[in-house]
Amino acid sequence: MQTRILSAMTWLWIVAQLPKQGGDFQTSPTPFIILALAGVVIATFGHMAKSKNTVGVGIGMIFMATVFIPLGFAFFK
């Protein structure tokens, strides 16, 4: 029980450290969408070819487009 409470408190602290949502994100979403769709295509091809490396690259591209690049823009703006 204490572990869950500590985990929840840690999660809330991490969320509180994220940048506040301001609405001044002026970047077009088109590159993110293209990168995510390319990641889906590459990951699907990797599954069909049974190549774990190719699947990993595709999934990495999806994470880059949806999480890491937008957070990078938010933190280093």
ZATOR-528358 format. One record per atom (N, C-alpha, C): residue in one letter; atom name; x, z, y; residue number from 1. Coordinates in steps of 0.05 Angstrom, whole numbers. Atoms other than C-alpha are relative to their C-alpha. Example, Ala and Ser with C-alpha at 12.3 -4.5 7.8 and 13.67 -1.06 7.14 Angstrom:
REM residues 2
   dodo   kolza       xx       zz       yy   bator
      A       N       18        0      -24       1
      A      CA      246      156      -90       1
      A       C       18        0       24       1
      S       N      -16       -1      -24       2
      S      CA      273      143      -21       2
      S       C      -15       14       22       2
REM end
This chain:
REM residues 77
   dodo   kolza       xx       zz       yy   bator
      M       N       16        0      -24       1
      M      CA        0        0        0       1
      M       C       17        0       25       1
      Q       N      -18       -1      -24       2
      Q      CA       56       18       49       2
      Q       C       14      -27        4       2
      T       N      -14       25       -2       3
      T      CA       91      -47       33       3
      T       C      -18      -21       13       3
      R       N       19       19      -13       4
      R      CA       29      -87       53       4
      R       C       -3        6       29       4
      I       N        2       -7      -29       5
      I      CA       22      -49      118       5
      I       C       25       -8       15       5
      L       N      -25        7      -13       6
      L      CA       95      -59      134       6
      L       C        2      -30        2       6
      S       N        0       29       -1       7
      S      CA       89     -133      117       7
      S       C      -18      -11       21       7
      A       N       19        9      -20       8
      A      CA       28     -141      161       8
      A       C       11        6       28       8
      M       N      -12       -7      -26       9
      M      CA       63     -105      219       9
      M       C       23      -18        7       9
      T       N      -22       19       -5      10
      T      CA      124     -149      211      10
      T       C      -10      -27        8      10
      W       N       12       26       -6      11
      W      CA       81     -211      211      11
      W       C      -11        0       28      11
      L       N       11       -1      -27      12
      L      CA       45     -189      274      12
      L       C       22        1       21      12
      W       N      -22        0      -18      13
      W      CA      112     -175      308      13
      W       C       12      -28        4      13
      I       N      -11       27       -1      14
      I      CA      138     -244      290      14
      I       C      -19      -18       16      14
      V       N       19       17      -15      15
      V      CA       74     -277      316      15
      V       C        1        7       30      15
      A       N       -2       -8      -28      16
      A      CA       80     -237      381      16
      A       C       24      -12       14      16
      Q       N      -25       11      -12      17
      Q      CA      150     -266      392      17
      Q       C       -2      -30        5      17
      L       N        3       29       -4      18
      L      CA      126     -338      390      18
      L       C       -8       -6       29      18
      P       N        7        6      -28      19
      P      CA      118     -374      456      19
      P       C      -31       -1        4      19
      K       N       29        1       -6      20
      K      CA       50     -368      489      20
      K       C      -10      -28        2      20
      Q       N       11       27       -2      21
      Q      CA        4     -427      485      21
      Q       C       -9       -5       28      21
      G       N        5        4      -28      22
      G      CA        1     -458      553      22
      G       C      -15      -26        6      22
      G       N       13       25       -5      23
      G      CA      -27     -528      547      23
      G       C       17      -20       15      23
      D       N      -17       18      -15      24
      D      CA       32     -559      583      24
      D       C       19      -17      -18      24
      F       N      -15       16       20      25
      F      CA       58     -595      520      25
      F       C       -6      -29        6      25
      Q       N        6       27      -10      26
      Q      CA       64     -665      549      26
      Q       C       11      -22      -18      26
      T       N      -11       20       18      27
      T      CA       92     -702      488      27
      T       C      -22      -13      -15      27
      S       N       20       16       15      28
      S      CA       53     -757      455      28
      S       C        1        8      -30      28
      P       N        1       -8       28      29
      P      CA       30     -738      384      29
      P       C        7      -23      -19      29
      T       N       -5       24       17      30
      T      CA       44     -809      358      30
      T       C       25        3      -17      30
      P       N      -24       -3       18      31
      P      CA      116     -796      334      31
      P       C       -3       21      -22      31
      F       N        5      -21       20      32
      F      CA       94     -733      298      32
      F       C      -18      -10      -22      32
      I       N       19       11       20      33
      I      CA       37     -769      263      33
      I       C       14      -20      -17      33
      I       N      -15       21       15      34
      I      CA       82     -827      243      34
      I       C       20       13      -19      34
      L       N      -19      -13       17      35
      L      CA      135     -780      216      35
      L       C      -14       14      -23      35
      A       N       15      -14       21      36
      A      CA       84     -739      177      36
      A       C      -11      -20      -21      36
      L       N       10       20       18      37
      L      CA       52     -802      147      37
      L       C       23      -13      -16      37
      A       N      -23       11       14      38
      A      CA      120     -830      129      38
      A       C       10       20      -22      38
      G       N       -7      -20       20      39
      G      CA      136     -764       94      39
      G       C      -19        0      -23      39
      V       N       19        1       22      40
      V      CA       72     -769       54      40
      V       C        5      -24      -18      40
      V       N       -5       24       15      41
      V      CA       88     -840       33      41
      V       C       26        4      -17      41
      I       N      -25       -3       15      42
      I      CA      160     -822       13      42
      I       C       -4       21      -22      42
      A       N        5      -20       20      43
      A      CA      137     -759      -24      43
      A       C      -16      -12      -23      43
      T       N       17       13       21      44
      T      CA       84     -800      -62      44
      T       C       17      -19      -16      44
      F       N      -18       18       15      45
      F      CA      136     -852      -80      45
      F       C       19       16      -18      45
      G       N      -17      -18       15      46
      G      CA      182     -796     -103      46
      G       C      -14       11      -25      46
      H       N       15       -9       23      47
      H      CA      128     -769     -148      47
      H       C       -3      -22      -21      47
      M       N        4       23       19      48
      M      CA      115     -838     -178      48
      M       C       26       -7      -14      48
      A       N      -26        6       11      49
      A      CA      190     -848     -189      49
      A       C       12       24      -15      49
      K       N      -10      -25       12      50
      K      CA      198     -777     -215      50
      K       C       28        8       10      50
      S       N      -25       -7      -13      51
      S      CA      254     -764     -165      51
      S       C       -5       25       18      51
      K       N        4      -25      -15      52
      K      CA      256     -692     -141      52
      K       C       13       -1       28      52
      N       N      -13        2      -26      53
      N      CA      304     -709      -85      53
      N       C      -17      -15       20      53
      T       N       17       16      -17      54
      T      CA      258     -762      -57      54
      T       C      -25       16        9      54
      V       N       23      -16       -7      55
      V      CA      199     -715      -60      55
      V       C        8       21       20      55
      G       N       -9      -20      -19      56
      G      CA      239     -662      -24      56
      G       C        5      -11       28      56
      V       N       -4       13      -26      57
      V      CA      258     -710       31      57
      V       C      -27       -5       14      57
      G       N       27        5      -11      58
      G      CA      185     -730       40      58
      G       C      -13       26       10      58
      I       N       12      -26       -8      59
      I      CA      162     -657       43      59
      I       C       15       11       24      59
      G       N      -16       -8      -23      60
      G      CA      219     -642       91      60
      G       C       -9      -14       25      60
      M       N        9       15      -23      61
      M      CA      195     -697      137      61
      M       C      -27       10       10      61
      I       N       26      -11       -8      62
      I      CA      125     -669      136      62
      I       C        3       26       15      62
      F       N       -5      -25      -14      63
      F      CA      150     -600      155      63
      F       C       13       -4       27      63
      M       N      -13        6      -26      64
      M      CA      194     -629      210      64
      M       C      -22       -9       20      64
      A       N       20       11      -18      65
      A      CA      134     -666      240      65
      A       C      -21       21        8      65
      T       N       22      -19       -6      66
      T      CA       85     -608      236      66
      T       C        9       27        9      66
      V       N       -8      -28       -7      67
      V      CA      127     -545      246      67
      V       C       25        0       17      67
      F       N      -26       -5      -13      68
      F      CA      200     -550      265      68
      F       C        4      -15       26      68
      I       N       -4       15      -25      69
      I      CA      201     -605      318      69
      I       C      -18       11       23      69
      P       N       16      -12      -21      70
      P      CA      140     -578      357      70
      P       C       10       28        9      70
      L       N      -11      -26       -8      71
      L      CA      169     -507      355      71
      L       C       25       -3       15      71
      G       N      -24        5      -15      72
      G      CA      235     -534      378      72
      G       C       -6       -8       29      72
      F       N        9        7      -28      73
      F      CA      201     -567      438      73
      F       C      -10       24       15      73
      A       N       11      -24      -13      74
      A      CA      165     -502      453      74
      A       C       22       20        8      74
      F       N      -21      -20       -5      75
      F      CA      227     -458      449      75
      F       C       21      -10       20      75
      F       N      -22       10      -16      76
      F      CA      277     -503      484      76
      F       C       -8      -18       23      76
      K       N       10       16      -22      77
      K      CA      234     -534      538      77
      K       C       11       10       26      77
REM end
